[in-house]
Amino acid sequence: MTKFTYESFAAELCAVVPGFDRVYDEHVADYDEVLPHVLLGDLGRFLSNEVAVHGPQSAALKQAMDALEQGMQSDDPRLEELIAVSFLENLDVDDPSFPAIRKLLGPRLEEQYNRYQDAALKER
């Protein structure tokens, strides 16, 4: 298992998620650098499109969700926060891709997503 860090995570996503390198390249062209929180938003949109085009069995979806789960196991709290804040908290339950993405949440992603949901309910 690859040990992801906050600094390496964007490049690792490109290496393990088929097709995400195009999104990464466009992101860098737009911003002249990697903005990790914005890039994770780009990843969410990319995965939504993957599910729409290739269905829930998309290889890119599976690889991305595995990488996100590994990232949540990092010793780097910045990486955990990046994934929690910029990916999990931006999942849209009304998006047609949500069930496919939710189904692939690993234990750490699921735990963090549930924390986010519980906090959102308490704020209402």
N, C-alpha and C positions, 0 to 999 in steps of 0.2 A: 504494500500500500504506500502510495506517495504521501509524504508529509507536506501538506500545503502550508504556506505562510501568506500573510497579507500581501507582501510584495510579489510573491510568485503566482498568486491565484489567477489573475487575469490571463497570463501566458499559459498556465496549466489548463485553463478552460479551453483555450484554442487548440491545445495539443490533444485533448481527450474528447471534445464534443464536435462531431462531424458537422462541418458547415459554419461553425461559430466564428472561424477565422475571418470570414467575410464581414461579419458584424463588427468584430474587433477592429479590423482595418478601417472600416467606415467611421467607427467611433474615434480612432486616433486621427484620422483625416479631418474630422469635424472639430475636435478639441485640441489637437496638437499634443496630446498626452493622454494617458489613461486616467480617467476619473472613475475610481472603483465603484462608487455608489451609483453613478449613472450607468456604468457598464452592466451592473447587476439588473438594473431596470431594463436595459437592452436585452439581457438574457431572458428575462421573463417574457418579453414580447416575442423574441425568437422562438422560445419553447411553445408559446401559444400558437404561433404560425406552424410550427412543426406538427403539432397535434392536428391542426386544421388540415394540413396537406397530407401527412403520412399516418395519421391516426395515433392512438395511444401506444402502439408498438414501435414508435419511432426510436431508432438507435440513438439519435442525438438526445432525445428526452431522457432515456435511460442513463446514458453516460453523464449528462449534466446533473441529474439527480444524485447519482453515485458520487460525483465530485463535490456537490454541495453537502452531502452527508459527511464525506471525509473532511471537508472544511470545518464542519461543526465539531469535529473531533480534534481540531488543532489545539496546540498549546498557546496559540496566539489569540488573545481575547478580541483583538481588532478584527480578525477574520470572522470570528463567530458573530460579532456585532454587525459586520458588513452583510453577512448572509441573512441574519435575522431582520435587520432593518430594511435592507434594500431589495431583498428577494421575498422573504416570507410575508412581511407586512404589506407588500404590494400585490400579493395574490388577490385576484378578483373572483369572488365566489360566483359572480354572474357571467364570467367568461366561459365559453363552451369548453375550453381546455382544462378548466379547474379540476374536474373529477379525475382526469388522467394524471395531472400533476400531483394532486393530493394523494392518489393511490400509491405513488412512488416515494412519498416522504419516508425516509428511514427513521429509526427510533429517535435520534437526536433532533432531526428536523421536525418530527411530529411533536415532540415534547416542547420545543420552542414555539411552534405554531399554536399549540394549545395554550401556552402562556400568553401569547399575543391575543388570542381570542378571548380568554378569560379577562384580561385587562380591558379589552374593548367593551365587553359586556358590563364591567363595573363602572365604566365611564358614562354609560347611558342613563 
